[in-house]
């Protein structure tokens, strides 16, 4: 767990104490480097205190919070553990879940400024049908309604509807129920601009329109940490971030 700027709390101008914004990142041992780069990219650009926690399936199993058997369609270890975010945040305040295969190019403060308390969750409302039959390191590519909506979600953890996401529900409900947000009504799902979950290989940059440039790139098909995807779009940005991270580690060691 890491706090940006080294502060556990932030004192506002009127003397109120503002808690760090909680960010839960999906973790898979096969993508440890992706997680580290994602984390680094957030911390590097954040102007507000953030608390970053990896969601590690093996730890959740040890704690008795996750016991679901893995099926062949789960491409990562966080396919279902992501939905424990409100529980892990103690059903309090707003928190974000994000897949580890993201690269942040903008200040997370900009994203938090989009938060609207009338919603139970907020995310990018993708209309996405992948052409590939496999992704990442050969995992099966599946197609379903609201695909990729759950890959980056702002959770209003204290919202009454999100209290339905107990460990029991996350371990027993269907993938359709969880990934399609079926515990919510449609009007309880707020929208976030697509640039905060910019799908590599699907969304396109419009050079003449700065509002179309990604603020967070999602290497949903697979990223440069996999040999098969080392030349994917925006690979240079991810590699540059990795090199920056490694340089920083060397300078502080």
C-alpha positions, 0 to 999 in steps of 0.5 A, a space after each residue: 500500500 503506497 501513499 502518493 506524496 508520502 502523506 496519509 491525509 491531506 489538509 484542505 484550506 478550511 482545515 478539514 482532513 481529506 483522506 487519500 483516494 483509494 485505488 485497487 489494482 487487479 493483480 496477476 503474478 504473470 503481469 507483475 511488471 504491468 502492475 508495477 508500471 500501472 502503479 508508477 504511472 498513477 503515482 508519478 502524475 497524481 497531485 492528490 494523495 492516493 492509496 494504491 492496493 493490489 487485489 491479490 487473489 492468493 491473499 484473499 483466499 488466505 483471508 477467507 474472502 475468496 473461494 471461487 473455483 477458477 474456470 477456463 474463461 477467466 483470463 486473469 486472477 482478478 476476473 471476479 475479485 475486482 468486485 470486492 472493491 466496495 467491501 475492501 474499501 469498507 463500503 465507505 467513500 469513493 474508490 476506483 478499481 482498475 485492471 493492471 494493464 493500464 498506463 495513466 497519462 494524466 493526473 488522477 485528480 482530473 478523474 476524481 473531479 468527474 465523480 457524481 454522488 448520484 451514481 452507484 458506479 461510474 465507468 466508460 460505457 464502451 461499445 466494444 466487440 473484439 475481433 481477436 479470438 485470443 488475448 494476452 498470453 493466449 487467453 480466450 477472448 470472450 464477447 458479452 454485453 458491457 465488455 470492458 465496462 468493469 475494467 475501470 470503475 469508480 465505485 460509490 462504496 457507501 451507496 446502498 446498492 453496492 452493499 450487495 457486493 459481499 464476499 458471498 455474492 462475489 463468490 457465488 454469482 454469475 459472471 453475467 450478473 457481476 460484469 454487467 452490473 446487474 445489481 444496479 439499475 441502468 440510471 445508477 451507472 454514470 458515464 466517464 469519457 472514453 479517454 479514461 479507458 482508451 482501448 488500444 487497438 480499438 479507440 482512435 486518436 484524432 490528432 486535431 482534437 486534444 480531447 480525443 487523446 488518451 488519459 489512460 491507455 488500456 492494453 486490453 488485447 495484451 501489452 509490451 510485457 508480453 512478447 507477442 504484443 511488444 509492438 502493439 500501439 502505444 508500446 513506446 509509451 509503456 516502455 518509456 514509463 517502465 524505463 522511468 520506473 526502473 531509473 527511479 528505483 536505481 536512484 533510490 536504491 
